[in-house]
Amino acid sequence: MTTTTSTRTLGRTGLDVSTLCVGTSALGSFPEQYGYEVDEGVAISTIRRVFDSSITFIDTSNEYGNGDSERRIGAAIAAAGGVPAGTVVATKVDPLRGSDDFSGARVRASVEESLERLGLDRLPLVYFHDPEKIEFDDAMASGGAVEALVALKEQGVIEHLGVAGGPIDLELRYVRTGIFDVVLSHNRYTLIDQTAAPLIDEAFEAGVGFVNAAPFGGGMLVKGPDVVKTYMYSPASQSTLDRVATIKSHCDRHGVPLAALALQFSTRNTKVASTVVGMSDPVRVDQTLELAHWAIPDELWDDVLPLTRA
């Protein structure tokens, strides 16, 4: 079984990125959400393992681990003597933790913090993160967050701009401005939820790269509904639990891990440039590559695809 992941062009950016992207929310240690801590040495080793793999796309954010995710990635970059050729490290601008300040000044400060933590002099891709935290008109206003991002791009500090969030209608509004080169959506294009489909189609037509995060829905689509009874970190409905149980039964019959099916549901869509999977241990890098290349028979897809649209 090959464990070399393929690449796709990230929309009009012209960047070639691996179809797998390493998510680093847990890498900075976030036990409140994930239920476990991540040692700094393990985190750095994880990124070093990524650098040695065929994965060339890393996703982080100013706020992950209160900045520790970026710091740990920066330490791995320093230990490796720089970012490997062809690898893209993307980050996001955020308000300070506990603050609702998403002004232009805060965006500029967020970028400066990220540059320092990562040890970089320019950022290849920066997302406007969780834009639902601010009114669209305020974000787009003179002196606001988006104007600050555009100015940083014009100054060469940022190479490409993205928007990353949840509400699909809001992300579509930002895509339609023509300002953003990439859009990232989370938990909305999975085996059991395809509400991001209109965004994927419109982004593709506009030449905007689409990145799909959280294909496992917070864990249910890895371990199954008997173990994880939440979807997107909230209690799942009985109909959702039943549907996932049925999908898993088909996987079991074919000897295919549910996680492999869930991951490849995203990666098989050629309009999805890359799929973000959280990794906070070197072993997880190899496991994810294996899942991405697990042989899935056509019969299994025939069995489950009608269930994904229920």
Order of alpha helices (4+ residues) and beta strands (2+ residues): beta-beta-beta-alpha-alpha-beta-alpha-beta-alpha-beta-alpha-alpha-beta-alpha-beta-alpha-beta-alpha-beta-beta-alpha-alpha-beta-alpha-alpha
